Amino acid sequence: MSHHTTVPRSQTIADALARHWALPDAEVSPLMGGMNSVTWHVRHDNAAWVAKAVPEGPPAVQLRYGLELALRVEDAGIPSGAPVPARDGRRTVPVAGHELALLRWVPGRELDGHDEGDMLLMGATLARVHRALGSEPVSRDEAWSRFDLLAGIDDDAVLDARPWMRPAIEAVATRLRRLRPETLTWGPVHGDPAPEHFRFDPATGRCGLIDWGASSPWARVYDLATVVMDAGGPHRARPLIRAYTDRDALSPEETDRALDALLDYRYAINALYYAGRILHGDVTGVADQSGNEERLERARRWLVRPSR
């Protein structure tokens, strides 16, 4: 969410919950802000939910797509923070220039991307999610359009924000073409399966995956690369990768062939994203610009590593 977007006040959200979800006098308190959305903890009569708002337009379209996936995943028995329909059946309602959804609360703790037991849970849960969502065919042009790093860049200043960025991004694009992304397994994916989006409930032994706002049709290995990146890279994340491939969401052959290239892609996306935030002074979701700089440096270290 841009820092220029006015975030709805908690009272505005409480009024919308009373009007559209029949939750009068709900207790609404802000949660830790994301970079592309804003969320609130909602309590009413000893029950809990999460309210989530994104700006109208493309973010709202993506949110609605993700809510559909969350429902499919929950129907397969995996807790997902699926939407609670409003009184008129809608999954989202317009509120103060945003689209608002009310999401089921998923109990449990966040997973730790550096704990081996939690890595096994993440890999197994992500595989179950992908199998529940199924696969879809993709054409060569469609596949490449999703992977074209340079197509969506309107401002060359982003590519030139650091001397290393343009050659690194162009090298990643070349490697992706060699990969032939249309030969990968495609289907709906979560889009951001970071460790903090998994929820393990010790009381039930169930592990879920929440926060579907980044979902889209994609190569499955995109999701795997995302969680491997957050777990410290393919060497550290071997237990996670094994737990994932053992459940037949992707073959070990496809994983071996594509994972490094998709890690390149994920770090390239991060580099472009955080360079853009630095250029525009956007500190949404971080304490200050050092948060953006730290993430950009993390991307640089991967993209210009000596083994490249």
C-alpha positions as CSV (number, residue, x, y, z in Angstrom):
1,M,0.0,0.0,0.0
2,S,1.4,3.4,-1.0
3,H,2.2,5.8,1.8
4,H,-0.1,8.2,-0.1
5,T,-3.2,6.0,0.7
6,T,-5.3,7.1,3.6
7,V,-5.9,4.2,5.9
8,P,-9.4,3.8,7.2
9,R,-9.8,4.4,10.9
10,S,-10.7,1.6,13.3
11,Q,-14.1,3.2,13.9
12,T,-14.8,3.2,10.2
13,I,-14.0,-0.5,10.1
14,A,-16.2,-1.1,13.2
15,D,-19.1,0.7,11.5
16,A,-18.7,-1.4,8.4
17,L,-18.6,-4.6,10.4
18,A,-21.8,-3.6,12.2
19,R,-23.6,-2.7,8.9
20,H,-22.4,-5.5,6.6
21,W,-21.6,-8.4,9.0
22,A,-24.1,-7.8,11.8
23,L,-21.3,-7.3,14.4
24,P,-22.4,-4.3,16.4
25,D,-20.0,-2.8,18.9
26,A,-17.1,-5.1,17.7
27,E,-13.8,-4.4,19.3
28,V,-11.4,-3.4,16.5
29,S,-7.7,-2.9,17.0
30,P,-5.0,-2.4,14.4
31,L,-2.6,-5.3,13.7
32,M,1.1,-4.9,12.6
33,G,0.9,-3.3,9.2
34,G,1.7,-5.1,6.0
35,M,3.4,-3.3,3.0
36,N,0.4,-3.7,0.7
37,S,-2.6,-3.9,3.0
38,V,-3.9,-3.0,6.5
39,T,-5.4,-5.3,9.0
40,W,-7.3,-5.2,12.3
41,H,-8.0,-7.8,15.0
42,V,-11.8,-8.0,15.5
43,R,-13.5,-9.3,18.7
44,H,-17.2,-9.8,19.3
45,D,-18.9,-12.0,21.9
46,N,-15.7,-14.0,22.6
47,A,-15.2,-14.7,18.9
48,A,-12.3,-13.4,16.9
49,W,-11.6,-12.5,13.2
50,V,-9.2,-10.4,11.1
51,A,-10.5,-7.5,9.0
52,K,-8.3,-6.8,6.0
53,A,-8.5,-3.8,3.7
54,V,-6.7,-3.0,0.4
55,P,-7.0,0.0,-1.9
56,E,-9.7,-0.2,-4.6
57,G,-8.5,-1.2,-8.1
58,P,-5.9,-3.9,-9.0
59,P,-5.1,-4.7,-5.3
60,A,-8.8,-5.4,-4.7
61,V,-9.1,-7.6,-7.7
62,Q,-6.1,-9.6,-6.4
63,L,-7.6,-9.8,-3.0
64,R,-10.8,-11.2,-4.3
65,Y,-8.9,-13.8,-6.3
66,G,-6.9,-14.8,-3.1
67,L,-10.1,-15.1,-1.1
68,E,-11.5,-17.6,-3.6
69,L,-8.3,-19.7,-3.3
70,A,-8.5,-19.5,0.5
71,L,-12.0,-21.0,0.4
72,R,-10.8,-23.8,-1.8
73,V,-7.9,-24.6,0.5
74,E,-10.1,-24.5,3.6
75,D,-12.6,-26.9,1.8
76,A,-9.6,-29.3,1.5
77,G,-9.2,-29.2,5.3
78,I,-6.3,-26.7,5.5
79,P,-6.9,-23.7,7.7
80,S,-6.5,-20.6,5.5
81,G,-8.2,-17.6,7.0
82,A,-11.0,-17.8,4.5
83,P,-13.5,-14.9,4.2
84,V,-16.7,-14.7,6.1
85,P,-19.5,-13.6,3.7
86,A,-21.2,-10.3,4.5
87,R,-25.0,-10.4,5.1
88,D,-25.6,-10.0,1.4
89,G,-23.2,-12.8,0.4
90,R,-20.3,-10.6,-0.8
91,R,-16.8,-11.5,0.3
92,T,-15.7,-7.8,0.2
93,V,-17.4,-4.5,0.6
94,P,-16.2,-1.0,-0.3
95,V,-15.1,1.2,2.7
96,A,-13.4,4.6,2.4
97,G,-11.7,3.9,-0.9
98,H,-10.8,0.4,0.0
99,E,-12.2,-3.1,-0.2
100,L,-12.7,-4.7,3.2
101,A,-12.9,-8.5,3.9
102,L,-13.6,-10.2,7.2
103,L,-11.4,-13.3,7.6
104,R,-11.7,-16.3,9.9
105,W,-9.2,-16.3,12.7
106,V,-6.6,-19.1,12.4
107,P,-5.3,-20.1,15.9
108,G,-1.7,-21.2,16.4
109,R,1.9,-19.9,16.2
110,E,3.9,-18.6,13.3
111,L,6.5,-21.0,12.1
112,D,10.3,-20.4,12.3
113,G,12.0,-20.5,9.0
114,H,15.3,-21.6,10.6
115,D,13.8,-24.5,12.8
116,E,14.1,-27.9,11.1
117,G,10.8,-29.2,12.5
118,D,9.0,-26.0,11.3
119,M,10.7,-26.3,7.9
120,L,9.2,-29.8,7.6
121,L,5.8,-28.4,8.4
122,M,6.1,-25.6,5.9
123,G,7.2,-27.9,3.1
124,A,4.4,-30.5,3.8
125,T,1.7,-27.8,4.2
126,L,2.7,-25.9,1.0
127,A,2.6,-29.2,-0.9
128,R,-0.9,-29.9,0.4
129,V,-2.0,-26.4,-0.6
130,H,-0.7,-26.8,-4.1
131,R,-2.3,-30.2,-4.5
132,A,-5.6,-28.8,-3.3
133,L,-5.5,-25.9,-5.8
134,G,-4.6,-28.1,-8.7
135,S,-2.6,-27.3,-11.9
136,E,-3.6,-25.4,-15.0
137,P,-2.1,-25.3,-18.6
138,V,-0.2,-22.3,-19.7
139,S,1.0,-21.1,-23.1
140,R,4.6,-20.1,-23.8
141,D,3.6,-16.4,-24.2
142,E,1.5,-16.4,-21.0
143,A,4.4,-18.1,-19.1
144,W,7.0,-15.6,-20.3
145,S,4.8,-12.6,-19.7
146,R,4.6,-13.5,-16.0
147,F,8.4,-13.8,-15.8
148,D,9.3,-10.7,-17.9
149,L,11.1,-8.7,-15.2
150,L,11.6,-5.6,-17.5
151,A,8.0,-5.3,-18.9
152,G,6.5,-3.6,-15.9
153,I,9.3,-1.1,-15.2
154,D,8.1,2.4,-16.1
155,D,11.0,4.2,-14.4
156,D,14.5,3.5,-15.5
157,A,15.7,5.2,-12.4
158,V,14.7,2.0,-10.5
159,L,17.0,-0.1,-12.7
160,D,19.8,2.4,-12.2
161,A,19.3,2.9,-8.5
162,R,22.5,0.9,-7.8
163,P,25.3,0.2,-10.3
164,W,24.9,-3.6,-10.0
165,M,21.1,-3.7,-10.6
166,R,20.7,-3.4,-14.3
167,P,23.3,-6.1,-15.2
168,A,22.0,-8.4,-12.5
169,I,18.3,-8.0,-13.6
170,E,19.2,-8.6,-17.3
171,A,21.3,-11.7,-16.4
172,V,18.3,-13.1,-14.4
173,A,16.0,-12.5,-17.4
174,T,18.4,-14.4,-19.7
175,R,18.5,-17.4,-17.3
176,L,14.7,-17.5,-17.1
177,R,14.4,-17.7,-20.9
178,R,16.8,-20.6,-20.9
179,L,14.6,-22.3,-18.2
180,R,11.6,-22.2,-20.6
181,P,9.0,-21.4,-17.9
182,E,6.1,-22.8,-20.0
183,T,7.6,-26.3,-19.2
184,L,7.0,-25.9,-15.4
185,T,4.0,-26.9,-13.4
186,W,1.5,-24.0,-13.3
187,G,-1.6,-23.3,-11.2
188,P,-3.0,-21.0,-8.5
189,V,-0.3,-20.2,-5.9
190,H,-0.3,-18.4,-2.5
191,G,2.3,-15.9,-3.7
192,D,3.9,-15.1,-0.4
193,P,4.2,-18.2,1.8
194,A,6.6,-16.7,4.3
195,P,7.1,-18.5,7.6
196,E,4.9,-15.9,9.4
197,H,2.0,-16.8,7.2
198,F,1.9,-20.4,8.3
199,R,0.0,-21.2,11.5
200,F,0.6,-24.4,13.6
201,D,-2.0,-25.1,16.3
202,P,-0.5,-27.5,18.9
203,A,-3.9,-28.2,20.3
204,T,-5.1,-29.8,17.0
205,G,-1.8,-30.6,15.3
206,R,-3.0,-28.7,12.2
207,C,-0.9,-26.3,10.1
208,G,-2.5,-23.7,8.0
209,L,-1.5,-21.0,5.6
210,I,-3.0,-17.5,5.8
211,D,-2.8,-14.1,4.1
212,W,-3.8,-14.8,0.4
213,G,-3.5,-11.2,-0.8
214,A,-0.5,-11.9,-3.2
215,S,-2.1,-14.9,-4.9
216,S,-2.1,-15.4,-8.7
217,P,-1.8,-18.1,-11.3
218,W,1.9,-18.9,-11.4
219,A,4.5,-21.7,-11.6
220,R,4.3,-23.7,-8.4
221,V,8.1,-23.5,-7.9
222,Y,7.6,-19.7,-7.4
223,D,5.9,-20.4,-4.0
224,L,8.6,-22.9,-3.1
225,A,11.4,-20.4,-4.0
226,T,9.7,-17.8,-1.8
227,V,9.6,-20.0,1.3
228,V,13.1,-21.3,0.6
229,M,14.4,-17.7,0.3
230,D,12.9,-16.9,3.7
231,A,14.4,-20.0,5.2
232,G,17.9,-19.0,4.3
233,G,18.4,-20.5,0.9
234,P,18.4,-24.0,-0.6
235,H,21.3,-25.3,1.5
236,R,19.7,-24.5,4.8
237,A,16.2,-25.3,3.6
238,R,16.9,-28.9,2.5
239,P,14.5,-30.4,5.0
240,L,11.7,-28.1,3.7
241,I,12.4,-28.9,0.1
242,R,12.4,-32.7,0.8
243,A,9.2,-32.4,2.8
244,Y,7.6,-30.6,-0.2
245,T,8.8,-32.9,-3.0
246,D,8.0,-36.0,-0.9
247,R,4.3,-35.1,-1.3
248,D,4.3,-35.0,-5.1
249,A,3.4,-31.3,-5.6
250,L,6.5,-31.1,-7.8
251,S,8.9,-33.7,-9.0
252,P,12.5,-33.6,-7.6
253,E,13.6,-33.2,-11.2
254,E,11.6,-30.1,-11.8
255,T,12.6,-28.7,-8.4
256,D,16.3,-29.3,-9.2
257,R,16.0,-27.7,-12.6
258,A,14.0,-24.6,-11.6
259,L,14.6,-23.7,-8.0
260,D,17.8,-21.7,-8.4
261,A,16.4,-19.8,-11.4
262,L,13.2,-19.0,-9.4
263,L,15.3,-17.8,-6.5
264,D,17.1,-15.5,-8.9
265,Y,13.7,-14.2,-10.0
266,R,12.4,-13.7,-6.4
267,Y,15.5,-11.8,-5.4
268,A,15.3,-9.7,-8.6
269,I,11.7,-8.8,-7.8
270,N,12.7,-7.8,-4.3
271,A,15.6,-5.7,-5.7
272,L,13.2,-3.8,-8.0
273,Y,10.5,-3.5,-5.3
274,Y,12.8,-2.1,-2.6
275,A,14.7,0.1,-4.9
276,G,11.4,1.6,-6.0
277,R,10.4,2.1,-2.4
278,I,13.7,3.8,-1.6
279,L,13.4,6.1,-4.6
280,H,9.9,7.1,-3.6
281,G,10.5,7.4,0.1
282,D,7.9,4.6,0.9
283,V,8.4,3.3,4.4
284,T,5.0,1.5,4.7
285,G,5.5,-1.6,6.8
286,V,9.0,-0.8,7.9
287,A,10.4,1.4,10.7
288,D,12.4,3.6,8.4
289,Q,14.4,3.6,5.1
290,S,17.0,1.3,6.7
291,G,14.4,-1.5,6.5
292,N,14.2,-1.0,2.7
293,E,18.0,-0.7,2.4
294,E,18.5,-4.0,4.4
295,R,16.2,-5.9,2.1
296,L,17.8,-4.5,-1.0
297,E,21.2,-5.5,0.3
298,R,19.9,-9.0,0.9
299,A,18.8,-9.2,-2.7
300,R,22.2,-7.9,-3.9
301,R,24.1,-10.5,-2.0
302,W,22.2,-13.3,-3.7
303,L,22.2,-11.8,-7.2
304,V,25.9,-11.0,-7.4
305,R,27.1,-13.9,-5.3
306,P,30.5,-15.3,-6.4
307,S,29.1,-18.7,-7.5
308,R,26.9,-17.0,-10.0
